[in-house]
Amino acid sequence: MARIGQLFAALTAQEEAVKADGGQGSLVAAVGDDEQFSVAIALIADQLGFPARVVVGTRLTSDDDSGIPACTDGVCAGRNLAAWVEVQGADGRWAVLDATPQYREDLAAQTQRQRDPENPTQVLPVPAQEVDPPDATGTKGNSNPAAPNTGLNLAWLWVSLRVGAIVVLGLLVVLGPLLVVVLAKALRRRARRLRPDPVQRIAGGWDELVDARIDRGAVVPTHETRCELAFAYGGAAAAVLAEGADRAVFSGLAVSAEQADAYWRDVDAERRRLAGEGSLRQRWRARTSLASFLRYRSRPDRGSASIHAGKERAPRGA
């Protein structure tokens, strides 16, 4: 209803504008207006109490002067499309009401002379200040401030990098020697673990356990056998490892690489147990201790020496 109201309000305004000079051609001449007029007629009929319906279709036959051609030989095209209204009377029959407006005459062109809109503009004077001209040398009389630097300021980045470098350098100075000791122990342990001879690998595993004990404050061995050291250290694991190392070194039996790997797994388990004992300060002191390196200054590493007769003292009773 609002859309139809707008349509007829525009038609009324057009009729008032053209008056009697424009003729019918100035009022209605748009394609598809029959659809809008059909809706208007149906609304009027509904307000008067008559049932009404809008029908959109093609004209199969045409015996009126509506101007809408009928379909030819059963073929319908867009020119045959139309809209009309059917209103039901008191007798129950539906009456057809044509809603096609005139369309033959085009809209008349209307020329209206209008004045250009006047928009007065008030120009306000802008206050000005006297500025001394700049000196030719560029050193005096320059009252214009320097243009601001719109580039990205990375001064904070350089300061942060310098502070970070100083902090990292300080940490390296303080923690560098400790890290070197830890790395040296890891390399020593790897060299012992990767010895080509399985017997030497087992002997190196025992030496690794002894070094772990020395770094935790145990007495540096001088002439004690492995079993004597295991008894001094205490614990069933140390005794088993000492016996396994003596058997591999002095029995003369063939030792496989799998046996050496199994022996090192037991050594690693015992080292982990030792590393978990004591306070945090004691554990870090043991990791960074140099005691296990200093014991080789007085005599060579027994684990790295040859296992031939005379190089290692056999355990008592062997």
Buried (B, 14 or more C-beta within 10 A) or exposed (E): EEEBEEBEEEBEEBBEEBEEEBEEBBBBBEEEBBBBBBBBBBBEBEEEEBEBBBBEEBBEEBEEEBBBEEBEEEEBEEEBBBBBBBBBEEEEEBEEBBBBBEBEEEBBEEEEEEEEEEEEEEEEEEEEEEEEEEEEEEEEEEEEEEEEEEEEEEEEEEEEEEEEEEEEEEEEEEEEEEEEBBEEBEEBBEEBBEBEBBBBBBBBBBBBBBBBBBBBEBEEBEEBBBBBBBBEBEEEBBBBBBBBBBBBBBEEEEBEEEBBBEBBEBBBEBBEEBEEEBEEEEBEBBBBBEBBBEBBEEEEBBBBEEBEEEEBEEBEEE
